[in-house]
Structure formats: structure tokens, C-alpha cells
Amino acid sequence: MQFLCYFFAVSLLFLCCFFDDFFPVFLLIRIYFSLLFTSYIKI
């Protein structure tokens, strides 16, 4: 389950890098996942 979540998040981050110019909303998703990863690392 954790592997699926990790894979999904990484694929989303790659999508953000590719489609940032077309979909600025992905910037919010990138910030959300970065916060999610930092909180996950602290735990």
C-alpha cells in the first residue's frame, strides 16, 4: 500500500514537472506532496 502511494506521488511530481506551464494548478499539488513527504519523514 505504501509503495502504491509512493509511486503515485512520484508520478504526480513528474507530471507536475512536465505540465507546469499548461496547468498551474499542479504547483499546488506539488506543494501539498512536498509537505506530505516532509511530515512523513518526520514520523
Contacts in CASP RR format, 6 or more apart in sequence:
PFRMAT RR
TARGET T0000
AUTHOR 0000-0000-0000
METHOD contacts of the structure
MODEL  1
MQFLCYFFAVSLLFLCCFFDDFFPVFLLIRIYFSLLFTSYIKI
9 33 0 8 1.000
9 36 0 8 1.000
9 37 0 8 1.000
12 26 0 8 1.000
12 29 0 8 1.000
12 30 0 8 1.000
12 33 0 8 1.000
13 30 0 8 1.000
13 33 0 8 1.000
15 26 0 8 1.000
16 26 0 8 1.000
16 27 0 8 1.000
16 29 0 8 1.000
16 30 0 8 1.000
19 26 0 8 1.000
20 26 0 8 1.000
20 27 0 8 1.000
END
